[in-house]
Amino acid sequence: MDWSLRLSFRVFLILAAAIDGARANAMVTGTVICDQCKDGQISLFDYPISGVRVTINCADINGQTTMSKEVTTNWFGSYSMSMDGSPNLSNCQAKVSGSSDATTGCTAAAGPAQNLKLSFNWFGLEIYSVDSLLTQPDHPMSFCPQSATPVSAPRTPVNPLPTPVTPVTPTNPVSPPSTPVNPPTQDSPPRSPPFRIPPMPRFPPLSPLPPLPPMPPMPFVEASACPHQNWTMPEYKCYWRVLNPDTEVALIFGPIASRRYGTGMTLWQGLQGRGDPYRTLLREATTALLNSYNSVQFPYSTVAVVTHMNQALMGSPRSVLLTALRFMRANSGSPNNVSCKFTTCKLTLWFKPKFSSRRCHLDLDLVLTILHHSLHTLQVFPKRTLSTIISQFQHLTITVSDASSSIIIIIIIIRVTDHFKPRISRINPVIRGVIEVNPDALHLADKADQERKAKAPRSLLGLHGIPILVKDNIATKDKMNTTAGSFALLGSIVPRNAFVVTKLIEAGAIILGKASLSEWANARHIPNGWCARSGQGRNPYVLSADPSGSSSGSAISVAANMDTIGPICRTVADAVYVLDAIVGVDHNDKTTREASKYIPVGGYIQFLKPSGLKGKRLGIVRDPFFTTIKEPEIIRAFEHHFQTLRQQGAVLVDNLKILGIDAIMNPFISGEGKAMDADLKLDLNKYLEGLVVSPVRSLADVIEFNKFEKLEMTEKHGQQGLLDAQETDGINAEMKEALLNLENLSRDGLEKLMKEQKLDAVVTPGADFSRVLAIGGYPGINVPAGYDSNDVPFGICFGGLKGTEQKLIEIAHWFEQATKIRKPPPPFKP
């Protein structure tokens, strides 16, 4: 955009603001200079100073103060202040009132106050300027000319008088000349003395110039793009080069933004924005503006960010959302996979003990993953020095049931040593198991810590203070998004917490963040583990292996030692603790009333028995679950597990067959596919209509959004699953037939087999048996069973009929404790 277009655009903005009825505003701007030589003048030796407080005082005709406001200078020593309405600033003055930075060495004295001068007035928008204010150190700097006379401030006398000439007495008197000088005669005029050029004064040698104030890092010549979370982290504070977090949005983006966001909102507050497209736009535009100053290769220039921002605000809500998404795409480094080049500004390490009892297992990799996303994070350590911990092991596992007094939780604040930096950058950017982190997690942790210290009744809850990740399609009424991994729901606001979230919070848990997932729980029929918001999730054991779905992010997080609900946990005991917390009757879900009758009195924790296997009848269904296994080593591993089960008292009934298993495993034959499509449309439309704020209100809106949003990568991945669901027509005759078929397959298949054989559970390899369980609403649990030749983990599944959860817990817990197969992932493999 050339200068003429930019000028036209700015004029247009001002006219639009005036025509649209924007309130009149007044702005005051100025600069504070450090007068290093204390000579009351601005010279070569002086410089703008940051962190200085400037107070603007206004008085009436009687000298009584009518208004007083304070502002702090930014890095370049300048300040700006906006005032609502049209205040009378004719009797106002600006003066230096102190320093917000204890290290500032040039605020021992302040110069005089300066009057406000009206510099600009158009359509009620008034801009006042202030002559430079001066601050001074205790003493003049050593490099200042010694002839300079320190003064408190530059002052201009009201009626200046001629400066009197003082005779100068020479230090060495000159001898009278040898030739007599004839006195002037009465007739000749007196002669003036001959003109001589006085000798040049000899100045003392100049001292070396002082070092300049520390400058922020230079902008990256290489491409760099950082999301808004990075800009709010204190360890990256030094990258706020030009803008101050306290700078007002109205001053940067102009009167149109002022009308939308008000005159008091700061850039820092703008970075916290979410809840509707306009706040999302402000957050991403602010982030893009910071990135434009930070990298010369950022896709948007500073002027372009402001221009696009204002154009969007003058358009429709759709243009606001699309502009926000374009900014978000640039801030995330798309489409060229540009990363954020930030490094910690100042490296220190300190620890603060927290929570002196039970905690969910979170190891060092989890700490560094969350540290990559947020201000603080949690880590469980035994009482040993950090150096000992680092040198002795990579992963530390502490389960919920550990209640030893030797366990403490340490809060690792974001300034970390070089030892941690490689791990910080490698975890979640690689496996992409977490979409976002709860910004209130630390506050909630502090609150839990205080409850425990005070021995409050809440501190006795089963999950008190335990951090838990929830899948991104589980609603949380907090500062986090609930999007099912899609940008279509970014900025939406849910009316309430999901039932399981409410139950977790009631049990004392801390919702730490949102786990990624296969977008829309894989209803789009896309690659396992991919969603637009976090990208392709990867298996932490072998990055090229299938992360599975739809709860890929949850599984990734657990595998990488991050806990979540569902429950997907690293141990059976942890899963049972969470299960105990989340079961119950949800009055918004009538199906939970029927399921609640199976909840045992006293809960499920009582079934974590060390001898829960003896006498249990287990049926082995080999076809088709063993026929798909390609590696003989996996077959041998399961045969070994079966032998172990027999040795410990279980009765195994082998080679069982489920009637209609081929139809059950094919969703197009069983009717499962049709039922899921119809349910998706009905339930999703109902959910979207119930949101407080949402960019989309129906499945049709989501499909339309995906067509035009490049971040959703619809051309590559498609959205056939959503299209199929949109074609359904509710609970019609075809749908009823599909549901009846599923009921018959379950009754005549698994249910009949288990009753005839008097089985406590069915045992199969892997997770494929979940389809048999899902269509009948039956419980199941999958436990680590081994690793294939590529070190990809596989599991063993125990499934049963409704109400057999306690038996499955006993069997799975014993198997886990007897085999102890699960191990942390090794360093990432391609």
Protein Blocks (a to p, Z undefined) as FASTA:
>chain_A
ZZklmmmmmmmmmmmmmmnopacdddddddddddfkonopacfkbccdehiacddddddf
kopafbdcdddddfkopacdddehjddfklgccddfbdfbfkbcclmbccdddddddfbd
cehiacddddddddddfbdcfkbcfkbccdfbdcddfbdcdddddddddfbdcdddfbdc
ddddfkbccddddddddddddddddddddddddddddddfbdcdddfklmmpmklmmmmm
mbcfklcfklmnojmlmmmnojkbcfklmmmgghifklmmmmmmmmmmmmmmmpmkbfbd
fklmmmmmmmmmmmcfklmmmmmmmmmmmmnopanlpacfbdcfbacdddddehjbdcdd
ddfklmmmmmmmmmbdcdddddddfklmmmmpmbdcddfklccfkbccddddfbdcfklm
mmmmmmmmmnopafbdcfklmmmmmmmmmmmmnopaklmpmkgoiacdddfkbccddfbd
ceehpaklgoiacfbdcfklmmmmmnopacfbdcdddehhhmnopaehiafklopaddfk
bmkbcebjfklmmmmmmmnopacehiacfbfklmmmmmmmmgccdfkbmklmmmmmmpcg
hijmlmmcfklmgopacdddfblklmmpmbfklmmmmmmmmmmmmmnopacdehiacehk
lmmmmmklnommmmmmmmmmmmmmmmmmmpmbdfbfbfklmmmmmmmmmklommmnopml
mmmmmmpgcjafklmmmmmmmmmmmmmmmmmmmmmnopabdcdehjllmmmmmmnopacd
dddfbdcfkopacdddddddehilmmmmmmmmmmmmmnomaccdddddZZ
